[in-house]
Amino acid sequence: MVEGSSSIPNDLNAFWMPFTANRQFKKNPRMFVGAKDMHYTTSDGRQVLDGTAGLWCVNAGHCRPLITEAIAKQAGELDYAPAFQMGHPKVFELANRLVDLAPEGLDHVMFTNSGSESVETALKVALAYQKAIGQGSRTRLIGRERGYHGVNFGGISVGGIVANRKMFGTLLTGVDHMPHTHNLAKNAFSRGEPQHGVELADELERIVTLHDASTIAAVIVEPVAGSTGVLIPPPGYLKRLREICDKHGILLIFDEVITGFGRLGTPFGADYFGVTPDIMITAKGLTNGVIPMGAVFTSGKIHDAFMSGPEHLIEFFHGYTYSGNPIAAAAGLATLETYKEEGLLTRGAEMGRYWEDALHSLKGTRHVIDVRNIGLVGAIELEPIAGAPTKRAFAAFVKAYEMGVLIRTTGDIIALSPPLIVEKEHIDTIVETLADILKSLE
Ligand SMILES: Cc1ncc(COP(=O)(O)O)c(C=O)c1O
């Protein structure tokens, strides 16, 4: 080893951590060194209950044997195959399994390595499709305030999180945003879909009137906005977006990076809400978060629009070195097998009822201004400390970690999304720990 700080174990300086308060972390690090099923093990030997499925991704729980064995086997058999102009059987098998699982009509899949790459892929497919069918003037993309679509330039352009956008210049041009659907004044403490706000979908009509439909390629939304604090749409909202898109020849893209793979108690959010998009973006739960992989589903109509011209030519100029990597494909197949064997893609529907009651028992607890839930997702919104937004929720996060529960916070919202193998006693532990913390917090 080279002499110097880099050879010192646990020197925390070199790694510039993502979406992390680096200086705070490095003063008082929180390190995981192991994981099994519902729990992490910390470097000081404590068990921490995973209330967030890692980052909304470890849907089947940690270190599941089918998945870890499939990865090890694949790594020893075929480690890598070129993604362009070459294939390997597992990636085709995974694509077939995925389209079988997806809502009817989404029958083609492209692979990526993350949610952010899936978003960029979907936006590019949408623009290129419009051009391919002779609608090249449709170049605008419509997102939504408080939407999160990863961190790349397309994603932050259609996304609506100010902190993720404001440092990075003018972003993509020709983007507009619908309003978000979060309305505490009318919908606080809703169970499942909140009652008010379906008319917010009509804002899309207003945007179409402003720009003209002939300039708009696609609308992108998360069925349930996750990263900005679990914003659940009112009944009929997504259906109305679908109708408006159909009326105007606009593609509808669902970003299901969080809602995909069982989070809402159905395989996809599209199933939960009974609305099928033209393009569906996934990642995270696709491989149980174990190996980076994303998948973008498209309708046959979109795929077929590109399948013309001389057969020796590439139809769509896009792809990644690691698209459909053999080890990721093996992990994906084993993950789908685990979900199937254990009924995890619908488990959130039954467990969701216990989850809902448990979370809503926090109504009336100090600082709590809203509790909301859907499937196995929940959010507890806290009154911010005057002049110090996010501080109270962050203090809750640190305290929960110390008390053995991993939660996630975004702004002053605690977002919860346990692995889909969660049992009632785990839910009780999460809720009781939070109740204790909230009572003691400033
Ligand atoms: C809806 C949504 N889209 C995209 C992303 C980005 O995924 P990744 O972090 O894998 O790039 C996320 C991540 O949380 C997400 O929630």
The ligand as a Gaussian input file, in Angstrom:
#p B3LYP/6-31G(d) Opt

LIG

0 1
 C      -39.059000       7.915000      -9.466000
 C      -37.579000       7.828000      -9.578000
 N      -37.002000       7.968000     -10.777000
 C      -35.680000       7.889000     -10.934000
 C      -34.849000       7.646000      -9.865000
 C      -33.370000       7.587000     -10.054000
 O      -32.881000       6.312000      -9.859000
 P      -31.314000       6.077000      -9.641000
 O      -30.966000       6.656000      -8.328000
 O      -31.186000       4.583000      -9.727000
 O      -30.614000       6.748000     -10.781000
 C      -35.401000       7.477000      -8.600000
 C      -34.561000       7.227000      -7.427000
 O      -34.983000       7.280000      -6.304000
 C      -36.803000       7.584000      -8.449000
 O      -37.387000       7.473000      -7.247000

